[in-house]
């Protein structure tokens, strides 16, 4: 599986299918395998590209894990797209991946055909409560990754079992834990807040939030995102933070009609 070397670190990625590029961007912590439940379906219509953020999955850790941030991953995304010389793409981003996708749509709109933001970062009001929680998660008192994943994953199935196993082992290793804490620290940075800037998103946008997500809440963050992004469609599913893994059928029932209505299919995987 290929590795792209970018100015911000090496990025492992995989590709399936042909046609319009569709990038799958995972959460913190997490990796590209979080999307296993939907990749094969999407690759029948699109060129599906899954990447691992530096320090997760099969991507090597960056030189200074303590300096990783949500904004760092946005820079990685820009570098990655440039390195592959991708034409305008569909972006599906979860959590910090959603933040990176939304910011790309704001700052480089010609690179984005459509957005699917799944419990995205950047739309949580920054106040004393949220800043305190982010500071806690950035400290030695943070909730361990395996416990935290157990809280934000509402459903239990084969998909979430593998995600929980990765959180328990791979993502609990010292360097991955360092990265996780550093990214949490960045969530309190004003640069992470997209609420005011989101009016600049003009691409077709589907917002998917989990009704039972205790971290990025549909009742607050979802409403803010929907009111901030013009013409966005909001879907609230009976899931937690990773709706595409927790309830793939319900997620695809929202996603496929959205893509078919807004993005022409330019190629299919060979039979």
Secondary structure, DSSP 8 states (H G I E B T S, - for coil): --EEEETTEEEEEEEES-SSEEEEE--SS--GGGGHHHHHHHTTTSEEEEE--TTSTTS---S-GGG--HHHHHHHHHHHHHHHT--SEEEEEETHHHHHHHHHHHH-GGGEEEEEEES-SS-S--SHHHHHHHHHHTSTT---HHHHHHHH----SHHHHHHHHHHHTGGGSHHHHHHHHHHHHHTTSGGG--TTGGGG--SEEEEEEETT-SSS-IIIIIHHHHHHSTT-EEEEESS-S-HHHH-HHHHHHHHHHHHHHHS--------
